[in-house]
Amino acid sequence: PVSLAGEGGHTAEYRSADLLGNAEPVRAAAIVVDDTHPAVALDVGTPRYEGADTYVTSATRFALTAVDGGAVPVGLASAEYRVGGAWTGYFGAFTLPGADGAKTVEYRAADLLGNAVAGQLDAVLDNTPPVTTPSLGDGTHPTGTTFSFNATDAGSGVSRTEVRIDDGTWTAYAIAL
């Protein structure tokens, strides 16, 4: 066996002769050595929130980019992703299905020689809005009564609370009214 060292293009020349001295002409083969796997990246669109975790909604689009590498790239054979379950061929941006909660997006790409690379991204799917509770409910209260609002969110967190009185202007809530 003959082995080729180093990535890139190589030319292998060869010839044979029989026991009577009949020789074939010199022949050549152009051979490409490629040991480099593709580069692959997953882009997370909007809306998203980067906190202790990456939070997304079911409208957030994920885009996979795969490019073959090496001195003489041979081309991509596949780019795939999965969110639990079977691998799916990547043909365009996708979103996360299912109920709110932690999700793992796995992705991979391979070139025509089988050089492969894989990655994953953990995200939290959050399609549930916060819940705001006033300190006082409907009813009659004396003049000067103050009330407050408590907003909670089990997912990405509360970014703001706003209040308006008697169809007035929405105002950022900061203290008890």
C-alpha positions in Angstrom: 0.0 0.0 0.0 1.0 3.6 -0.6 -0.2 6.3 1.7 -0.4 10.0 1.0 0.8 12.6 3.6 -0.8 15.9 4.0 -4.1 17.4 2.9 -4.7 18.7 -0.5 -4.2 17.5 -4.1 -1.7 14.8 -5.0 -0.8 13.1 -8.2 0.0 9.4 -8.1 1.7 8.0 -11.2 1.9 4.3 -11.9 2.8 1.7 -14.5 3.3 -2.1 -14.8 5.2 -4.5 -17.1 4.7 -8.2 -17.7 7.3 -10.9 -17.6 8.0 -10.5 -21.3 8.8 -6.8 -20.9 5.5 -5.5 -22.3 5.1 -2.2 -20.4 2.0 -0.1 -20.2 2.3 3.7 -20.5 2.6 5.8 -17.4 -0.8 6.6 -16.0 -1.7 9.2 -13.4 -4.5 9.7 -10.9 -5.4 13.0 -9.3 -6.1 12.3 -5.6 -7.4 14.7 -3.0 -6.7 14.0 0.7 -9.3 15.7 3.0 -9.3 15.0 6.7 -11.0 18.3 7.7 -14.6 18.1 8.9 -17.1 20.8 7.9 -17.6 23.9 10.1 -21.2 24.0 11.5 -23.0 26.7 13.5 -26.5 27.2 14.8 -27.9 30.8 14.8 -30.8 31.6 17.2 -33.1 34.3 15.9 -35.5 36.5 17.8 -37.3 36.7 20.1 -34.8 35.3 22.5 -33.5 36.2 26.0 -30.0 35.3 27.1 -29.9 34.9 30.9 -28.8 32.0 33.0 -30.4 30.0 30.1 -31.3 30.8 26.5 -35.1 31.5 26.3 -37.0 31.4 23.0 -40.6 31.2 21.9 -42.2 28.9 19.3 -41.8 31.8 16.8 -38.0 32.0 17.2 -36.3 30.7 14.1 -33.1 28.6 14.2 -30.8 28.6 11.2 -28.0 26.1 10.6 -24.9 27.0 8.6 -22.5 24.3 7.4 -19.4 24.8 5.2 -16.9 22.2 4.2 -13.3 22.9 5.1 -9.8 21.7 4.2 -7.2 22.6 1.6 -9.4 21.2 -1.2 -13.0 20.9 0.2 -14.9 18.0 -1.3 -18.4 19.3 -0.5 -21.1 18.7 2.0 -23.0 15.5 2.1 -25.5 16.4 4.8 -26.6 18.9 7.4 -29.2 17.7 9.9 -30.8 18.7 13.2 -33.1 17.1 15.8 -35.0 18.2 18.9 -35.5 14.8 20.4 -36.5 12.0 18.1 -35.2 11.4 14.6 -32.7 13.4 12.6 -34.1 15.8 10.0 -32.3 17.0 6.9 -31.7 20.8 7.1 -33.3 22.7 4.2 -34.2 26.0 5.9 -34.9 27.7 9.2 -37.0 25.8 11.8 -38.7 26.5 15.1 -39.1 24.5 18.3 -42.3 22.4 18.7 -44.0 21.3 21.8 -44.8 22.5 25.3 -42.9 25.0 27.3 -39.7 23.7 29.0 -36.1 22.7 28.4 -35.2 21.6 24.8 -31.9 20.4 23.4 -31.2 21.2 19.7 -28.6 18.8 18.3 -27.1 19.4 14.9 -24.5 17.8 12.7 -22.9 18.0 9.2 -20.7 15.7 7.2 -18.7 16.0 4.0 -18.7 13.6 1.0 -15.8 11.6 2.6 -17.6 11.1 5.9 -15.7 13.7 7.9 -18.3 14.8 10.4 -18.9 17.4 13.2 -21.7 17.8 15.7 -22.9 20.3 18.3 -25.8 21.1 20.5 -27.6 24.0 22.1 -29.8 23.9 25.2 -32.7 26.4 25.2 -35.9 26.9 27.2 -39.1 27.2 25.2 -41.3 29.9 26.9 -44.6 30.8 25.3 -46.4 31.6 28.6 -46.8 35.3 29.5 -46.4 36.6 33.1 -49.3 36.8 35.5 -49.9 40.1 37.3 -51.9 40.2 40.5 -53.2 43.4 42.1 -52.9 43.7 45.9 -56.6 44.7 46.1 -59.4 43.3 44.0 -62.6 44.7 42.7 -64.7 46.6 45.2 -65.2 49.8 47.1 -62.1 51.3 48.8 -61.7 54.6 50.6 -60.0 57.7 49.0 -56.2 57.5 49.3 -56.1 53.7 49.3 -52.9 52.4 47.7 -52.5 49.2 45.9 -49.7 47.4 44.3 -49.1 44.8 41.6 -47.0 41.6 41.7 -46.0 40.1 38.4 -44.5 36.6 38.3 -43.2 34.5 35.4 -42.1 30.9 35.6 -40.0 31.2 32.4 -37.7 34.0 31.2 -38.8 36.4 33.9 -40.8 39.7 34.0 -39.3 42.6 32.0 -41.8 45.3 32.9 -45.2 46.0 34.4 -47.3 48.9 33.2 -50.4 50.5 34.6 -53.1 52.9 33.3 -55.9 54.5 35.2 -59.3 55.3 33.6 -58.1 54.8 30.0 -55.1 57.1 30.5 -51.6 56.6 29.3 -49.8 53.4 30.1 -47.1 54.1 32.6 -44.2 51.9 33.9 -45.1 50.6 37.3 -42.4 51.1 39.9 -44.2 51.8 43.3 -47.5 51.2 45.0 -50.3 53.5 43.8 
